[in-house]
Amino acid sequence: MKKRVAIVGVTGIVGQEFVHALNEHPWFEVTQIAASERNAGKTYKQAVSSDPSGIIAWDGSGQIPKYVADMVIRTTDELDTSEIDLVFSAVESEAARDIETKLAADVPVISTSSAYRYESDVPILIPGINDDHADLLDIQSKNRGWRGWVAPLPNCTTTGLAITLKPLVKEHGANKVVMTSMQALSGAGRSPGVSAMTIMDNIEPYIPNEEKKVRIETRKILGTLRDGKIEDADIRVSCTCTRVPVIDGHTETVLVNTKKEVDAESASRAYADYDKNVSVAGLPSAPEKYIALHKDPMRPQPRIERDVGDGMTTTIGRLEKDEIFGNGIKYVLFSHNKKMGSAKGAVLLAESLYKRGKL
Ligand SMILES: NC(=O)c1ccc[n+]([C@@H]2O[C@H](COP(=O)([O-])OP(=O)(O)OC[C@H]3O[C@@H](n4cnc5c(N)ncnc54)[C@H](OP(=O)(O)O)[C@@H]3O)[C@@H](O)[C@H]2O)c1
């Protein structure tokens, strides 16, 4: 029998990706959906159709999957947790705090929000990168007297950075990382989102709260779980996060000061070895290649990479030795914010936890 799942925030940008990622899923079946009071009581089809101003909330590619079109949206208070095995939560962090606290008392919650990311008994999980941190979920349930737990993914900008750092750190160690992001519009969500007048023909040099999140989360994800606590990785991270007029997919330039000597060849080997043995291989939502490397200096580009591996492949190009801070390597990465960076990445996490007996 499939695990029964609920999607909270089902009308938003990430919620709609969840609708796609769970369509005909072999292990999970969406049985309940929730959004704000504004949409409660409507069918999904009604909620994402055009309003009188002509704005269509449906942002997913293609048609609305049949299984969800006539499902009625509930408020989160109306969710029946006795009939759910897992919740996928995709609401902004302020609302998420109360919602996830209430739901996790009864049932496991996988979240794309930042509401719980920085608590000491909460891991920030990327399937295939820090799977062992999932053991903290049992401690979290026990600490809080919950039947469930909250397992957050990182911010979508941290995802690509942490994935591409992990193989390098494993083989060469790292002291410092400098990153500049060029983030897609969809990463800002719909409420309030980014206005076309602001972003067309433009670049916004600042995204509120983003850089701090990337700095903290990267160290936690690459840290070590010891005696029931995560010790942050001893890596200094500096980043500049910008918004660019790209619809989907974040591009980042990265410079890593490594502990050991590194060049493009040894870094490529580290990536290829990691990719060959990645733990998520074979799971329903895993791509054929978890990390794709390109020698062509014109890759990665959002328009080309975003469909590779259905948005689940992290792409690296421009890998070059750079010794400005001592041993070091620089590269450009691409990571899909709505797929690996949120909804489909969350489904991959659920698959990985299910396989490890955590669900
Ligand atoms: N966008 C991305 O690429 C991305 C990537 C990674 C992580 N995230 C994180 O994922 C979360 C969702 O982001 P998003 O981009 O999908 O935002 P969004 O497009 O603004 O959608 C927000 C969703 O939350 C629902 N909601 C708001 N208040 C609620 C409440 N009190 N109770 C129940 N539902 C409520 C909204 O419902 P209504 O439509 O009914 O108002 C909508 O479905 C955020 O925490 C964001 O930081 C986003």
The ligand as an SDF file (V2000), in Angstrom:
LIG
                    3D

 48 52  0  0  0  0  0  0  0  0999 V2000
   10.2520   29.1690   -4.8610 N   0  0  0  0  0  0  0  0  0  0  0  0
   11.3280   28.4010   -4.7250 C   0  0  0  0  0  0  0  0  0  0  0  0
   12.0540   28.1080   -5.7000 O   0  0  0  0  0  0  0  0  0  0  0  0
   11.6910   27.8350   -3.3740 C   0  0  0  0  0  0  0  0  0  0  0  0
   12.7920   26.9730   -3.3000 C   0  0  0  0  0  0  0  0  0  0  0  0
   13.1510   26.4230   -2.0520 C   0  0  0  0  0  0  0  0  0  0  0  0
   12.4060   26.7310   -0.9280 C   0  0  0  0  0  0  0  0  0  0  0  0
   11.3420   27.5900   -1.0380 N   0  0  0  0  0  0  0  0  0  0  0  0
   10.5400   27.8210    0.1820 C   0  0  0  0  0  0  0  0  0  0  0  0
    9.3240   27.0880    0.0270 O   0  0  0  0  0  0  0  0  0  0  0  0
    8.2370   27.7720    0.6840 C   0  0  0  0  0  0  0  0  0  0  0  0
    7.1330   28.0410   -0.3480 C   0  0  0  0  0  0  0  0  0  0  0  0
    7.6640   28.9010   -1.3440 O   0  0  0  0  0  0  0  0  0  0  0  0
    6.8710   29.2940   -2.6680 P   0  0  0  0  0  0  0  0  0  0  0  0
    7.8810   29.9110   -3.5530 O   0  0  0  0  0  0  0  0  0  0  0  0
    6.0810   28.1330   -3.1720 O   0  0  0  0  0  0  0  0  0  0  0  0
    5.8790   30.4020   -2.1010 O   0  0  0  0  0  0  0  0  0  0  0  0
    4.5030   30.9220   -2.7270 P   0  0  0  0  0  0  0  0  0  0  0  0
    4.4830   30.7300   -4.2020 O   0  0  0  0  0  0  0  0  0  0  0  0
    4.3140   32.2820   -2.1990 O   0  0  0  0  0  0  0  0  0  0  0  0
    3.3850   29.9340   -2.0930 O   0  0  0  0  0  0  0  0  0  0  0  0
    3.0400   29.9770   -0.7330 C   0  0  0  0  0  0  0  0  0  0  0  0
    2.0170   28.8910   -0.4440 C   0  0  0  0  0  0  0  0  0  0  0  0
    1.7500   28.9030    0.9630 O   0  0  0  0  0  0  0  0  0  0  0  0
    0.3420   28.9580    1.1650 C   0  0  0  0  0  0  0  0  0  0  0  0
    0.0480   29.6040    2.4500 N   0  0  0  0  0  0  0  0  0  0  0  0
    0.3730   30.8660    2.8550 C   0  0  0  0  0  0  0  0  0  0  0  0
   -0.0640   31.0730    4.1250 N   0  0  0  0  0  0  0  0  0  0  0  0
   -0.6560   29.9180    4.5150 C   0  0  0  0  0  0  0  0  0  0  0  0
   -1.3080   29.4820    5.7040 C   0  0  0  0  0  0  0  0  0  0  0  0
   -1.4360   30.2970    6.7630 N   0  0  0  0  0  0  0  0  0  0  0  0
   -1.8140   28.2290    5.7520 N   0  0  0  0  0  0  0  0  0  0  0  0
   -1.6870   27.3920    4.7030 C   0  0  0  0  0  0  0  0  0  0  0  0
   -1.0810   27.7320    3.5340 N   0  0  0  0  0  0  0  0  0  0  0  0
   -0.5800   28.9760    3.4540 C   0  0  0  0  0  0  0  0  0  0  0  0
   -0.1800   29.7470   -0.0300 C   0  0  0  0  0  0  0  0  0  0  0  0
   -1.5600   29.4890   -0.1830 O   0  0  0  0  0  0  0  0  0  0  0  0
   -2.5500   30.5270   -0.9830 P   0  0  0  0  0  0  0  0  0  0  0  0
   -2.2360   30.3940   -2.4440 O   0  0  0  0  0  0  0  0  0  0  0  0
   -3.8760   30.0150   -0.6240 O   0  0  0  0  0  0  0  0  0  0  0  0
   -2.2510   31.9080   -0.4440 O   0  0  0  0  0  0  0  0  0  0  0  0
    0.6660   29.1050   -1.1380 C   0  0  0  0  0  0  0  0  0  0  0  0
    0.1110   27.8420   -1.4630 O   0  0  0  0  0  0  0  0  0  0  0  0
    8.8650   29.0650    1.2720 C   0  0  0  0  0  0  0  0  0  0  0  0
    9.2010   28.8270    2.6180 O   0  0  0  0  0  0  0  0  0  0  0  0
   10.1280   29.2640    0.4340 C   0  0  0  0  0  0  0  0  0  0  0  0
   11.1200   29.9630    1.1170 O   0  0  0  0  0  0  0  0  0  0  0  0
   10.9680   28.1340   -2.2330 C   0  0  0  0  0  0  0  0  0  0  0  0
  1  2  1  0
  2  3  2  0
  2  4  1  0
  4  5  1  0
  4 48  2  0
  5  6  2  0
  6  7  1  0
  7  8  2  0
  8  9  1  0
  8 48  1  0
  9 10  1  0
  9 46  1  0
 10 11  1  0
 11 12  1  0
 11 44  1  0
 12 13  1  0
 13 14  1  0
 14 15  2  0
 14 16  1  0
 14 17  1  0
 17 18  1  0
 18 19  2  0
 18 20  1  0
 18 21  1  0
 21 22  1  0
 22 23  1  0
 23 24  1  0
 23 42  1  0
 24 25  1  0
 25 26  1  0
 25 36  1  0
 26 27  1  0
 26 35  1  0
 27 28  2  0
 28 29  1  0
 29 30  1  0
 29 35  2  0
 30 31  1  0
 30 32  2  0
 32 33  1  0
 33 34  2  0
 34 35  1  0
 36 37  1  0
 36 42  1  0
 37 38  1  0
 38 39  2  0
 38 40  1  0
 38 41  1  0
 42 43  1  0
 44 45  1  0
 44 46  1  0
 46 47  1  0
M  CHG  2   8   1  16  -1
M  END
$$$$
